[in-house]
């Protein structure tokens, strides 16, 4: 069953506002967005009618007066599938519109198949199971290590996955999934997840550091560090989507540096970037968290050595998302892609049962 959703900038802004500030009222939303109250009321009422939003009365601290009506997403409206791709397995997290994980699975990958074929082979039956459990899948987000062009759904290179020439995933997604499918670098997805969980907190800029230990198909084992750069609450991709790509210079010179050497090298770069860009927060997450305390100590040590009263010394924290960070973040990334001003969510909701779309 398809649902019509008005494809307007106001609709996208209103849904985004509620995503950023759960429980906001119509009046407060209109003030925040600078929109006419009647415009907000009309759009919100339509979102309630189609089942996306529900109303909740706010508790009053004093006596008298009519309570404001809070707006929240209906957790039963639909779900987003987030996938983290590793060299030997997929992590799958299904997230509702409240940002809660409602289903989780880990799937082995066929080691004899190329990563594109292995991904489809494992993910298609898993999506069929999720379809049977939830009323509506809104989109799929996929995070994987490597250099990715998210606009073209293309993995250009990935040492962790043994990919040395570009793989275009768009035709595969279009063939197998009747939902919008988006891919991004796994560290960027971790940053998307952090934005999802911390969206009501006043952190506009931060570095998300994803630690991983890659058992790549070329059979090397090494500490991997990727970075999601968040500026003004938006992911920063840089030229050719290469922002956040960290390559140890020791490794590039042909040495075999220990994790401690890599951590020290990265810490100096990260602290200097934070100081230069006035970024006051670094968040550490991922699957290589045995190195987390060592990295945090190194970052703090480098920060304390900065000279000058005007130097920014970043706060170092650990992600609350744990090993699901990239998968949950991939789901959050997909949701944010649906809410861009052209509102791809309208197209997602209007899909017929056997329709196909790929972004």
CORDATA-V741131 format. One record per pair of residues at least 24 apart in sequence whose C-alpha atoms are under 7 Angstrom apart, sorted by the first residue. I is the first residue (numbers start at 0). J is the second residue. Records with the same first field share a line. If there is no record, write none. Layout:
I: J / J
//
This chain:
0: 351 / 352
1: 348 / 349 / 350 / 351
2: 348 / 349
3: 345 / 348 / 349
4: 345
5: 345
6: 341 / 342 / 345
8: 340 / 341
10: 42
11: 338 / 339 / 340 / 342
15: 338
19: 198 / 199
20: 199
21: 71
22: 69 / 70 / 71
23: 69 / 70
24: 67 / 68 / 69 / 70
50: 76
51: 76
72: 96 / 97
76: 135
77: 134 / 135 / 136 / 137
78: 135 / 136 / 137
79: 136 / 137 / 138 / 139 / 330
80: 138 / 139 / 140 / 330
81: 139 / 140 / 141 / 326 / 327 / 328 / 329 / 330
82: 140 / 141 / 142 / 326 / 329
83: 141 / 142 / 143 / 185 / 325 / 326
84: 142 / 143
85: 143
86: 159 / 160 / 214 / 215 / 216
90: 326
91: 326
92: 326 / 327
94: 330
98: 195
137: 178 / 347
138: 178 / 179 / 180 / 333
139: 179 / 180 / 181 / 330 / 333
140: 180 / 181 / 182 / 329 / 330 / 332 / 333
141: 181 / 182 / 183 / 329
142: 182 / 183 / 184 / 185 / 188 / 325 / 326 / 329
143: 183 / 184 / 185
144: 184 / 185
145: 184
146: 184 / 241
147: 183 / 184 / 240
148: 240
149: 181 / 182 / 183
152: 181 / 182
159: 213 / 215
160: 215 / 216
161: 215 / 216 / 217
169: 357
172: 357
173: 355 / 356 / 357
176: 355
177: 353 / 354 / 355 / 356
178: 347 / 355 / 356 / 357
179: 347 / 356 / 357 / 358
180: 357 / 358
181: 333 / 358
185: 325
186: 225 / 226 / 227 / 325
187: 226 / 227
188: 325 / 328 / 329 / 332
189: 324 / 325 / 328
190: 227 / 328
191: 328 / 331 / 332
192: 324 / 325 / 327 / 328 / 331
195: 331
203: 230 / 231 / 232
204: 229 / 230 / 231 / 232 / 278
205: 229 / 230 / 278 / 279 / 280 / 281
206: 280 / 281 / 282
207: 281 / 282 / 283
208: 282 / 283 / 284
209: 283 / 284 / 285
210: 284 / 285 / 286 / 287 / 288
211: 285 / 286 / 287
212: 287
222: 258
262: 294
263: 297
266: 297 / 298 / 301
267: 301
270: 298 / 301 / 302
273: 311 / 313
274: 310 / 311 / 312
277: 311
278: 313
279: 311 / 312 / 313 / 314
280: 313 / 314 / 315
281: 313 / 314 / 315 / 316
282: 315 / 316 / 317 / 318
283: 316 / 317 / 318
284: 317 / 318 / 321
285: 321 / 322 / 324
286: 322
//
